[in-house]
Amino acid sequence: MMAMKRWPFAIVAGLLLAGCASVPSGPIVMALPGSAKSADDFRADDAACRQTAAVDAKAPKKWRYDMTYLQCMYAKGNQIPAPSGMFAPTTAPAPTTAPANQPAK
């Protein structure tokens, strides 16, 4: 019987905590202007992508906001820096057989 009286308190507490959450105010990631972008174009892209990220990040999850912002900036032709070593160059393995158009030695 006591448990029946506690569930409204739990719901009210959850709603109050959810009301304290806010959408992030801006990205913590960096985007750079594309090679053919002017400063004004970059600022316009930045403003549009911040708006898109704020709308998409319905829950106050910073990583979601940042990822939406980066995707938007990249789609608009801006540069997104990646940590060094994240995309290590790969080399193709050496062929083990002679190509079909050349005789084997």
Biopython code that builds the backbone (N, CA, C, O; Angstrom):
import numpy as np
from Bio.PDB.StructureBuilder import StructureBuilder

atoms = [
    (1, "MET", "N", (0.821, -1.198, 0.000)),
    (1, "MET", "CA", (0.000, 0.000, 0.000)),
    (1, "MET", "C", (0.863, 1.259, 0.000)),
    (1, "MET", "O", (0.505, 2.264, -0.614)),
    (2, "MET", "N", (2.012, 1.199, 0.698)),
    (2, "MET", "CA", (2.900, 2.348, 0.761)),
    (2, "MET", "C", (3.523, 2.644, -0.606)),
    (2, "MET", "O", (3.769, 3.803, -0.941)),
    (3, "ALA", "N", (3.778, 1.587, -1.399)),
    (3, "ALA", "CA", (4.355, 1.771, -2.729)),
    (3, "ALA", "C", (3.390, 2.520, -3.646)),
    (3, "ALA", "O", (3.833, 3.264, -4.521)),
    (4, "MET", "N", (2.111, 2.345, -3.469)),
    (4, "MET", "CA", (1.106, 3.028, -4.282)),
    (4, "MET", "C", (1.144, 4.540, -4.058)),
    (4, "MET", "O", (0.806, 5.303, -4.963)),
    (5, "LYS", "N", (1.544, 4.977, -2.883)),
    (5, "LYS", "CA", (1.577, 6.404, -2.578)),
    (5, "LYS", "C", (2.865, 7.054, -3.072)),
    (5, "LYS", "O", (2.928, 8.279, -3.173)),
    (6, "ARG", "N", (3.894, 6.265, -3.383)),
    (6, "ARG", "CA", (5.190, 6.821, -3.793)),
    (6, "ARG", "C", (5.279, 7.088, -5.295)),
    (6, "ARG", "O", (6.050, 7.954, -5.708)),
    (7, "TRP", "N", (4.532, 6.389, -6.106)),
    (7, "TRP", "CA", (4.695, 6.551, -7.550)),
    (7, "TRP", "C", (4.350, 7.951, -8.041)),
    (7, "TRP", "O", (5.011, 8.417, -8.969)),
    (8, "PRO", "N", (3.361, 8.660, -7.489)),
    (8, "PRO", "CA", (3.149, 10.044, -7.958)),
    (8, "PRO", "C", (4.352, 10.940, -7.650)),
    (8, "PRO", "O", (4.688, 11.822, -8.439)),
    (9, "PHE", "N", (4.995, 10.715, -6.509)),
    (9, "PHE", "CA", (6.180, 11.488, -6.162)),
    (9, "PHE", "C", (7.295, 11.232, -7.169)),
    (9, "PHE", "O", (7.993, 12.163, -7.571)),
    (10, "ALA", "N", (7.466, 9.992, -7.572)),
    (10, "ALA", "CA", (8.509, 9.651, -8.543)),
    (10, "ALA", "C", (8.239, 10.312, -9.891)),
    (10, "ALA", "O", (9.167, 10.787, -10.546)),
    (11, "ILE", "N", (6.991, 10.346, -10.302)),
    (11, "ILE", "CA", (6.640, 10.982, -11.580)),
    (11, "ILE", "C", (6.895, 12.488, -11.513)),
    (11, "ILE", "O", (7.467, 13.060, -12.440)),
    (12, "VAL", "N", (6.478, 13.124, -10.434)),
    (12, "VAL", "CA", (6.673, 14.564, -10.286)),
    (12, "VAL", "C", (8.168, 14.892, -10.240)),
    (12, "VAL", "O", (8.609, 15.860, -10.860)),
    (13, "ALA", "N", (8.940, 14.098, -9.516)),
    (13, "ALA", "CA", (10.387, 14.328, -9.434)),
    (13, "ALA", "C", (11.035, 14.180, -10.812)),
    (13, "ALA", "O", (11.909, 14.969, -11.170)),
    (14, "GLY", "N", (10.621, 13.192, -11.572)),
    (14, "GLY", "CA", (11.156, 13.001, -12.917)),
    (14, "GLY", "C", (10.834, 14.164, -13.834)),
    (14, "GLY", "O", (11.688, 14.608, -14.601)),
    (15, "LEU", "N", (9.604, 14.662, -13.760)),
    (15, "LEU", "CA", (9.219, 15.804, -14.586)),
    (15, "LEU", "C", (9.994, 17.069, -14.210)),
    (15, "LEU", "O", (10.381, 17.848, -15.081)),
    (16, "LEU", "N", (10.214, 17.264, -12.922)),
    (16, "LEU", "CA", (10.976, 18.436, -12.484)),
    (16, "LEU", "C", (12.417, 18.369, -12.966)),
    (16, "LEU", "O", (12.980, 19.380, -13.384)),
    (17, "LEU", "N", (13.014, 17.190, -12.911)),
    (17, "LEU", "CA", (14.388, 17.041, -13.391)),
    (17, "LEU", "C", (14.464, 17.225, -14.903)),
    (17, "LEU", "O", (15.425, 17.813, -15.400)),
    (18, "ALA", "N", (13.499, 16.749, -15.625)),
    (18, "ALA", "CA", (13.487, 16.913, -17.076)),
    (18, "ALA", "C", (13.321, 18.381, -17.443)),
    (18, "ALA", "O", (13.844, 18.822, -18.466)),
    (19, "GLY", "N", (12.615, 19.130, -16.641)),
    (19, "GLY", "CA", (12.426, 20.551, -16.902)),
    (19, "GLY", "C", (13.690, 21.355, -16.722)),
    (19, "GLY", "O", (13.801, 22.455, -17.263)),
    (20, "CYS", "N", (14.651, 20.833, -15.974)),
    (20, "CYS", "CA", (15.912, 21.526, -15.752)),
    (20, "CYS", "C", (16.883, 21.339, -16.914)),
    (20, "CYS", "O", (17.842, 22.101, -17.042)),
    (21, "ALA", "N", (16.654, 20.354, -17.750)),
    (21, "ALA", "CA", (17.550, 20.077, -18.867)),
    (21, "ALA", "C", (17.384, 21.149, -19.937)),
    (21, "ALA", "O", (16.290, 21.672, -20.148)),
    (22, "SER", "N", (18.483, 21.464, -20.606)),
    (22, "SER", "CA", (18.416, 22.463, -21.668)),
    (22, "SER", "C", (19.198, 21.986, -22.877)),
    (22, "SER", "O", (20.098, 21.154, -22.762)),
    (23, "VAL", "N", (18.847, 22.519, -24.034)),
    (23, "VAL", "CA", (19.559, 22.199, -25.266)),
    (23, "VAL", "C", (20.906, 22.912, -25.214)),
    (23, "VAL", "O", (20.972, 24.053, -24.757)),
    (24, "PRO", "N", (21.977, 22.274, -25.669)),
    (24, "PRO", "CA", (23.296, 22.925, -25.641)),
    (24, "PRO", "C", (23.274, 24.267, -26.384)),
    (24, "PRO", "O", (22.558, 24.433, -27.371)),
    (25, "SER", "N", (24.065, 25.208, -25.894)),
    (25, "SER", "CA", (24.068, 26.553, -26.478)),
    (25, "SER", "C", (24.917, 26.647, -27.732)),
    (25, "SER", "O", (24.729, 27.562, -28.534)),
    (26, "GLY", "N", (25.833, 25.737, -27.916)),
    (26, "GLY", "CA", (26.682, 25.775, -29.100)),
    (26, "GLY", "C", (27.551, 24.536, -29.160)),
    (26, "GLY", "O", (27.656, 23.797, -28.181)),
    (27, "PRO", "N", (28.176, 24.305, -30.310)),
    (27, "PRO", "CA", (29.020, 23.123, -30.455)),
    (27, "PRO", "C", (30.344, 23.275, -29.711)),
    (27, "PRO", "O", (30.842, 24.387, -29.530)),
    (28, "ILE", "N", (30.903, 22.153, -29.286)),
    (28, "ILE", "CA", (32.242, 22.171, -28.697)),
    (28, "ILE", "C", (33.250, 21.585, -29.684)),
    (28, "ILE", "O", (34.404, 21.342, -29.331)),
    (29, "VAL", "N", (32.813, 21.363, -30.904)),
    (29, "VAL", "CA", (33.674, 20.846, -31.955)),
    (29, "VAL", "C", (33.990, 21.980, -32.925)),
    (29, "VAL", "O", (33.311, 23.007, -32.944)),
    (30, "MET", "N", (35.024, 21.779, -33.722)),
    (30, "MET", "CA", (35.460, 22.836, -34.625)),
    (30, "MET", "C", (35.143, 22.469, -36.070)),
    (30, "MET", "O", (35.307, 21.321, -36.485)),
    (31, "ALA", "N", (34.701, 23.434, -36.807)),
    (31, "ALA", "CA", (34.535, 23.298, -38.254)),
    (31, "ALA", "C", (35.287, 24.457, -38.892)),
    (31, "ALA", "O", (35.325, 25.558, -38.344)),
    (32, "LEU", "N", (35.876, 24.210, -40.032)),
    (32, "LEU", "CA", (36.651, 25.226, -40.738)),
    (32, "LEU", "C", (35.997, 25.539, -42.076)),
    (32, "LEU", "O", (35.326, 24.685, -42.656)),
    (33, "PRO", "N", (36.189, 26.763, -42.571)),
    (33, "PRO", "CA", (35.577, 27.099, -43.858)),
    (33, "PRO", "C", (36.139, 26.228, -44.979)),
    (33, "PRO", "O", (37.310, 25.848, -44.959)),
    (34, "GLY", "N", (35.300, 25.923, -45.940)),
    (34, "GLY", "CA", (35.754, 25.199, -47.113)),
    (34, "GLY", "C", (36.703, 26.065, -47.927)),
    (34, "GLY", "O", (36.785, 27.273, -47.705)),
    (35, "SER", "N", (37.416, 25.464, -48.863)),
    (35, "SER", "CA", (38.438, 26.196, -49.616)),
    (35, "SER", "C", (37.850, 27.325, -50.460)),
    (35, "SER", "O", (38.532, 28.317, -50.720)),
    (36, "ALA", "N", (36.623, 27.193, -50.882)),
    (36, "ALA", "CA", (36.011, 28.223, -51.720)),
    (36, "ALA", "C", (34.972, 29.050, -50.964)),
    (36, "ALA", "O", (34.142, 29.711, -51.588)),
    (37, "LYS", "N", (35.006, 29.026, -49.644)),
    (37, "LYS", "CA", (34.001, 29.731, -48.832)),
    (37, "LYS", "C", (34.546, 31.072, -48.351)),
    (37, "LYS", "O", (35.700, 31.180, -47.937)),
    (38, "SER", "N", (33.701, 32.076, -48.413)),
    (38, "SER", "CA", (34.054, 33.364, -47.823)),
    (38, "SER", "C", (33.685, 33.320, -46.341)),
    (38, "SER", "O", (32.992, 32.409, -45.888)),
    (39, "ALA", "N", (34.154, 34.310, -45.600)),
    (39, "ALA", "CA", (33.838, 34.369, -44.166)),
    (39, "ALA", "C", (32.338, 34.528, -43.953)),
    (39, "ALA", "O", (31.774, 33.948, -43.026)),
    (40, "ASP", "N", (31.690, 35.316, -44.812)),
    (40, "ASP", "CA", (30.239, 35.509, -44.683)),
    (40, "ASP", "C", (29.482, 34.209, -44.968)),
    (40, "ASP", "O", (28.514, 33.885, -44.280)),
    (41, "ASP", "N", (29.930, 33.468, -45.986)),
    (41, "ASP", "CA", (29.299, 32.173, -46.291)),
    (41, "ASP", "C", (29.451, 31.212, -45.113)),
    (41, "ASP", "O", (28.514, 30.502, -44.749)),
    (42, "PHE", "N", (30.657, 31.202, -44.520)),
    (42, "PHE", "CA", (30.910, 30.315, -43.387)),
    (42, "PHE", "C", (30.028, 30.692, -42.200)),
    (42, "PHE", "O", (29.469, 29.810, -41.548)),
    (43, "ARG", "N", (29.895, 31.971, -41.911)),
    (43, "ARG", "CA", (29.040, 32.409, -40.801)),
    (43, "ARG", "C", (27.579, 32.033, -41.045)),
    (43, "ARG", "O", (26.868, 31.645, -40.119)),
    (44, "ALA", "N", (27.140, 32.151, -42.293)),
    (44, "ALA", "CA", (25.762, 31.768, -42.619)),
    (44, "ALA", "C", (25.571, 30.262, -42.439)),
    (44, "ALA", "O", (24.551, 29.827, -41.903)),
    (45, "ASP", "N", (26.545, 29.465, -42.883)),
    (45, "ASP", "CA", (26.483, 28.015, -42.691)),
    (45, "ASP", "C", (26.467, 27.667, -41.205)),
    (45, "ASP", "O", (25.705, 26.805, -40.768)),
    (46, "ASP", "N", (27.320, 28.350, -40.431)),
    (46, "ASP", "CA", (27.411, 28.098, -38.995)),
    (46, "ASP", "C", (26.071, 28.373, -38.308)),
    (46, "ASP", "O", (25.610, 27.575, -37.493)),
    (47, "ALA", "N", (25.455, 29.503, -38.643)),
    (47, "ALA", "CA", (24.168, 29.844, -38.035)),
    (47, "ALA", "C", (23.093, 28.829, -38.411)),
    (47, "ALA", "O", (22.309, 28.405, -37.562)),
    (48, "ALA", "N", (23.057, 28.441, -39.688)),
    (48, "ALA", "CA", (22.051, 27.469, -40.141)),
    (48, "ALA", "C", (22.270, 26.115, -39.480)),
    (48, "ALA", "O", (21.306, 25.451, -39.097)),
    (49, "CYS", "N", (23.522, 25.701, -39.341)),
    (49, "CYS", "CA", (23.803, 24.393, -38.749)),
    (49, "CYS", "C", (23.559, 24.379, -37.242)),
    (49, "CYS", "O", (23.149, 23.356, -36.694)),
    (50, "ARG", "N", (23.803, 25.495, -36.572)),
    (50, "ARG", "CA", (23.471, 25.583, -35.143)),
    (50, "ARG", "C", (21.956, 25.448, -34.950)),
    (50, "ARG", "O", (21.495, 24.778, -34.027)),
    (51, "GLN", "N", (21.201, 26.089, -35.826)),
    (51, "GLN", "CA", (19.736, 25.998, -35.749)),
    (51, "GLN", "C", (19.282, 24.564, -35.993)),
    (51, "GLN", "O", (18.444, 24.041, -35.260)),
    (52, "THR", "N", (19.837, 23.929, -37.025)),
    (52, "THR", "CA", (19.484, 22.542, -37.337)),
    (52, "THR", "C", (19.818, 21.626, -36.174)),
    (52, "THR", "O", (19.019, 20.762, -35.812)),
    (53, "ALA", "N", (20.997, 21.809, -35.586)),
    (53, "ALA", "CA", (21.412, 20.957, -34.469)),
    (53, "ALA", "C", (20.519, 21.169, -33.253)),
    (53, "ALA", "O", (20.196, 20.210, -32.553)),
    (54, "ALA", "N", (20.118, 22.403, -32.992)),
    (54, "ALA", "CA", (19.255, 22.682, -31.842)),
    (54, "ALA", "C", (17.890, 22.026, -32.012)),
    (54, "ALA", "O", (17.316, 21.520, -31.048)),
    (55, "VAL", "N", (17.374, 22.033, -33.232)),
    (55, "VAL", "CA", (16.076, 21.408, -33.487)),
    (55, "VAL", "C", (16.187, 19.893, -33.389)),
    (55, "VAL", "O", (15.306, 19.234, -32.837)),
    (56, "ASP", "N", (17.278, 19.340, -33.932)),
    (56, "ASP", "CA", (17.453, 17.889, -33.941)),
    (56, "ASP", "C", (17.760, 17.332, -32.557)),
    (56, "ASP", "O", (17.357, 16.213, -32.240)),
    (57, "ALA", "N", (18.462, 18.091, -31.736)),
    (57, "ALA", "CA", (18.848, 17.616, -30.404)),
    (57, "ALA", "C", (17.711, 17.878, -29.428)),
    (57, "ALA", "O", (17.822, 18.732, -28.548)),
    (58, "LYS", "N", (16.628, 17.146, -29.586)),
    (58, "LYS", "CA", (15.473, 17.336, -28.707)),
    (58, "LYS", "C", (15.814, 16.993, -27.269)),
    (58, "LYS", "O", (15.352, 17.650, -26.337)),
    (59, "ALA", "N", (16.617, 15.970, -27.098)),
    (59, "ALA", "CA", (17.106, 15.638, -25.764)),
    (59, "ALA", "C", (18.404, 16.419, -25.556)),
    (59, "ALA", "O", (19.124, 16.678, -26.520)),
    (60, "PRO", "N", (18.707, 16.791, -24.340)),
    (60, "PRO", "CA", (19.903, 17.610, -24.106)),
    (60, "PRO", "C", (21.183, 16.780, -24.141)),
    (60, "PRO", "O", (21.927, 16.735, -23.161)),
    (61, "LYS", "N", (21.429, 16.140, -25.243)),
    (61, "LYS", "CA", (22.634, 15.318, -25.379)),
    (61, "LYS", "C", (23.632, 16.075, -26.233)),
    (61, "LYS", "O", (23.412, 16.301, -27.423)),
    (62, "LYS", "N", (24.716, 16.456, -25.616)),
    (62, "LYS", "CA", (25.721, 17.284, -26.287)),
    (62, "LYS", "C", (26.303, 16.580, -27.507)),
    (62, "LYS", "O", (26.517, 17.220, -28.536)),
    (63, "TRP", "N", (26.561, 15.292, -27.416)),
    (63, "TRP", "CA", (27.176, 14.584, -28.540)),
    (63, "TRP", "C", (26.251, 14.589, -29.753)),
    (63, "TRP", "O", (26.718, 14.683, -30.887)),
    (64, "ARG", "N", (24.946, 14.487, -29.523)),
    (64, "ARG", "CA", (23.997, 14.506, -30.646)),
    (64, "ARG", "C", (23.994, 15.873, -31.319)),
    (64, "ARG", "O", (23.989, 15.976, -32.545)),
    (65, "TYR", "N", (23.996, 16.908, -30.506)),
    (65, "TYR", "CA", (24.060, 18.276, -31.034)),
    (65, "TYR", "C", (25.330, 18.453, -31.866)),
    (65, "TYR", "O", (25.280, 18.954, -32.989)),
    (66, "ASP", "N", (26.469, 18.036, -31.306)),
    (66, "ASP", "CA", (27.741, 18.205, -31.998)),
    (66, "ASP", "C", (27.801, 17.404, -33.297)),
    (66, "ASP", "O", (28.295, 17.907, -34.306)),
    (67, "MET", "N", (27.308, 16.171, -33.288)),
    (67, "MET", "CA", (27.341, 15.347, -34.498)),
    (67, "MET", "C", (26.428, 15.920, -35.584)),
    (67, "MET", "O", (26.785, 15.911, -36.762)),
    (68, "THR", "N", (25.266, 16.412, -35.196)),
    (68, "THR", "CA", (24.362, 17.027, -36.166)),
    (68, "THR", "C", (25.001, 18.278, -36.759)),
    (68, "THR", "O", (24.906, 18.524, -37.961)),
    (69, "TYR", "N", (25.648, 19.061, -35.910)),
    (69, "TYR", "CA", (26.339, 20.270, -36.368)),
    (69, "TYR", "C", (27.445, 19.915, -37.362)),
    (69, "TYR", "O", (27.540, 20.526, -38.426)),
    (70, "LEU", "N", (28.275, 18.934, -37.022)),
    (70, "LEU", "CA", (29.375, 18.545, -37.911)),
    (70, "LEU", "C", (28.862, 18.008, -39.241)),
    (70, "LEU", "O", (29.401, 18.345, -40.296)),
    (71, "GLN", "N", (27.837, 17.184, -39.199)),
    (71, "GLN", "CA", (27.276, 16.637, -40.439)),
    (71, "GLN", "C", (26.732, 17.759, -41.321)),
    (71, "GLN", "O", (26.923, 17.746, -42.537)),
    (72, "CYS", "N", (26.070, 18.708, -40.719)),
    (72, "CYS", "CA", (25.511, 19.831, -41.467)),
    (72, "CYS", "C", (26.632, 20.666, -42.091)),
    (72, "CYS", "O", (26.561, 21.012, -43.270)),
    (73, "MET", "N", (27.652, 20.987, -41.318)),
    (73, "MET", "CA", (28.752, 21.797, -41.831)),
    (73, "MET", "C", (29.481, 21.077, -42.965)),
    (73, "MET", "O", (29.860, 21.703, -43.955)),
    (74, "TYR", "N", (29.677, 19.773, -42.825)),
    (74, "TYR", "CA", (30.339, 19.000, -43.873)),
    (74, "TYR", "C", (29.490, 18.965, -45.140)),
    (74, "TYR", "O", (30.014, 19.091, -46.246)),
    (75, "ALA", "N", (28.192, 18.795, -44.979)),
    (75, "ALA", "CA", (27.285, 18.755, -46.131)),
    (75, "ALA", "C", (27.262, 20.086, -46.874)),
    (75, "ALA", "O", (26.990, 20.118, -48.075)),
    (76, "LYS", "N", (27.543, 21.179, -46.177)),
    (76, "LYS", "CA", (27.564, 22.493, -46.819)),
    (76, "LYS", "C", (28.931, 22.822, -47.416)),
    (76, "LYS", "O", (29.142, 23.935, -47.898)),
    (77, "GLY", "N", (29.864, 21.863, -47.390)),
    (77, "GLY", "CA", (31.162, 22.055, -48.039)),
    (77, "GLY", "C", (32.259, 22.594, -47.147)),
    (77, "GLY", "O", (33.304, 23.011, -47.647)),
    (78, "ASN", "N", (32.052, 22.600, -45.835)),
    (78, "ASN", "CA", (33.086, 23.063, -44.913)),
    (78, "ASN", "C", (33.957, 21.892, -44.492)),
    (78, "ASN", "O", (33.594, 20.733, -44.693)),
    (79, "GLN", "N", (35.102, 22.198, -43.910)),
    (79, "GLN", "CA", (36.062, 21.172, -43.518)),
    (79, "GLN", "C", (35.845, 20.775, -42.059)),
    (79, "GLN", "O", (35.566, 21.614, -41.203)),
    (80, "ILE", "N", (35.979, 19.493, -41.804)),
    (80, "ILE", "CA", (35.836, 18.959, -40.458)),
    (80, "ILE", "C", (37.164, 18.307, -40.082)),
    (80, "ILE", "O", (37.526, 17.290, -40.674)),
    (81, "PRO", "N", (37.901, 18.858, -39.117)),
    (81, "PRO", "CA", (39.172, 18.242, -38.743)),
    (81, "PRO", "C", (38.948, 16.902, -38.047)),
    (81, "PRO", "O", (38.008, 16.739, -37.268)),
    (82, "ALA", "N", (39.823, 15.956, -38.340)),
    (82, "ALA", "CA", (39.759, 14.635, -37.704)),
    (82, "ALA", "C", (41.042, 14.446, -36.890)),
    (82, "ALA", "O", (42.101, 14.918, -37.304)),
    (83, "PRO", "N", (40.969, 13.771, -35.749)),
    (83, "PRO", "CA", (42.171, 13.520, -34.950)),
    (83, "PRO", "C", (43.206, 12.762, -35.768)),
    (83, "PRO", "O", (42.859, 11.898, -36.573)),
    (84, "SER", "N", (44.478, 13.086, -35.561)),
    (84, "SER", "CA", (45.532, 12.405, -36.321)),
    (84, "SER", "C", (45.545, 10.918, -35.984)),
    (84, "SER", "O", (45.365, 10.523, -34.832)),
    (85, "GLY", "N", (45.755, 10.126, -36.988)),
    (85, "GLY", "CA", (45.777, 8.683, -36.806)),
    (85, "GLY", "C", (44.414, 8.035, -36.894)),
    (85, "GLY", "O", (44.310, 6.809, -36.924)),
    (86, "MET", "N", (43.357, 8.849, -36.937)),
    (86, "MET", "CA", (42.017, 8.275, -36.996)),
    (86, "MET", "C", (41.795, 7.568, -38.327)),
    (86, "MET", "O", (41.168, 6.510, -38.386)),
    (87, "PHE", "N", (42.317, 8.166, -39.390)),
    (87, "PHE", "CA", (42.198, 7.579, -40.712)),
    (87, "PHE", "C", (43.602, 7.300, -41.226)),
    (87, "PHE", "O", (44.113, 8.023, -42.081)),
    (88, "ALA", "N", (44.217, 6.256, -40.706)),
    (88, "ALA", "CA", (45.574, 5.904, -41.101)),
    (88, "ALA", "C", (45.586, 5.451, -42.553)),
    (88, "ALA", "O", (44.673, 4.750, -42.990)),
    (89, "PRO", "N", (46.619, 5.848, -43.313)),
    (89, "PRO", "CA", (46.678, 5.413, -44.703)),
    (89, "PRO", "C", (46.833, 3.894, -44.783)),
    (89, "PRO", "O", (47.519, 3.275, -43.970)),
    (90, "THR", "N", (46.197, 3.337, -45.752)),
    (90, "THR", "CA", (46.300, 1.890, -45.941)),
    (90, "THR", "C", (47.015, 1.611, -47.245)),
    (90, "THR", "O", (46.951, 2.406, -48.182)),
    (91, "THR", "N", (47.684, 0.501, -47.302)),
    (91, "THR", "CA", (48.367, 0.099, -48.524)),
    (91, "THR", "C", (47.762, -1.203, -49.005)),
    (91, "THR", "O", (47.365, -2.059, -48.215)),
    (92, "ALA", "N", (47.702, -1.331, -50.314)),
    (92, "ALA", "CA", (47.158, -2.556, -50.899)),
    (92, "ALA", "C", (48.208, -3.655, -50.805)),
    (92, "ALA", "O", (49.398, -3.381, -50.964)),
    (93, "PRO", "N", (47.791, -4.895, -50.549)),
    (93, "PRO", "CA", (48.764, -5.987, -50.488)),
    (93, "PRO", "C", (49.366, -6.235, -51.873)),
    (93, "PRO", "O", (48.706, -6.026, -52.891)),
    (94, "ALA", "N", (50.604, -6.676, -51.900)),
    (94, "ALA", "CA", (51.275, -6.976, -53.165)),
    (94, "ALA", "C", (50.585, -8.156, -53.839)),
    (94, "ALA", "O", (50.206, -9.119, -53.173)),
    (95, "PRO", "N", (50.421, -8.084, -55.159)),
    (95, "PRO", "CA", (49.767, -9.198, -55.853)),
    (95, "PRO", "C", (50.626, -10.458, -55.778)),
    (95, "PRO", "O", (51.852, -10.393, -55.869)),
    (96, "THR", "N", (49.985, -11.575, -55.615)),
    (96, "THR", "CA", (50.716, -12.853, -55.507)),
    (96, "THR", "C", (50.781, -13.580, -56.832)),
    (96, "THR", "O", (51.558, -14.524, -56.974)),
    (97, "THR", "N", (49.985, -13.168, -57.811)),
    (97, "THR", "CA", (50.027, -13.788, -59.132)),
    (97, "THR", "C", (50.243, -12.723, -60.179)),
    (97, "THR", "O", (49.951, -11.549, -59.947)),
    (98, "ALA", "N", (50.747, -13.117, -61.319)),
    (98, "ALA", "CA", (50.977, -12.181, -62.423)),
    (98, "ALA", "C", (49.628, -11.757, -63.002)),
    (98, "ALA", "O", (48.691, -12.555, -63.042)),
    (99, "PRO", "N", (49.526, -10.516, -63.445)),
    (99, "PRO", "CA", (48.283, -10.079, -64.088)),
    (99, "PRO", "C", (47.990, -10.925, -65.319)),
    (99, "PRO", "O", (48.904, -11.506, -65.903)),
    (100, "ALA", "N", (46.749, -10.999, -65.711)),
    (100, "ALA", "CA", (46.322, -11.864, -66.803)),
    (100, "ALA", "C", (46.926, -11.452, -68.141)),
    (100, "ALA", "O", (47.121, -12.303, -69.009)),
    (101, "ASN", "N", (47.229, -10.155, -68.330)),
    (101, "ASN", "CA", (47.748, -9.718, -69.617)),
    (101, "ASN", "C", (49.267, -9.781, -69.726)),
    (101, "ASN", "O", (49.813, -9.431, -70.772)),
    (102, "GLN", "N", (49.966, -10.216, -68.682)),
    (102, "GLN", "CA", (51.427, -10.335, -68.727)),
    (102, "GLN", "C", (51.821, -11.779, -68.423)),
    (102, "GLN", "O", (51.230, -12.416, -67.552)),
    (103, "PRO", "N", (52.810, -12.289, -69.134)),
    (103, "PRO", "CA", (53.249, -13.659, -68.860)),
    (103, "PRO", "C", (53.992, -13.738, -67.528)),
    (103, "PRO", "O", (54.646, -12.782, -67.111)),
    (104, "ALA", "N", (53.883, -14.870, -66.880)),
    (104, "ALA", "CA", (54.579, -15.094, -65.604)),
    (104, "ALA", "C", (56.065, -15.305, -65.886)),
    (104, "ALA", "O", (56.418, -15.856, -66.929)),
    (105, "LYS", "N", (56.936, -14.880, -64.983)),
    (105, "LYS", "CA", (58.382, -15.048, -65.171)),
    (105, "LYS", "C", (58.890, -16.252, -64.440)),
    (105, "LYS", "O", (60.084, -16.545, -64.488)),
]
sb = StructureBuilder()
sb.init_structure("model")
sb.init_model(0)
sb.init_chain("A")
sb.init_seg("    ")
for serial, (resi, resn, name, xyz) in enumerate(atoms, 1):
    if name == "N":
        sb.init_residue(resn, " ", resi, " ")
    sb.init_atom(name, np.array(xyz, "f"), 0.0, 1.0, " ", f" {name:<3s}", serial, name[0])
structure = sb.get_structure()
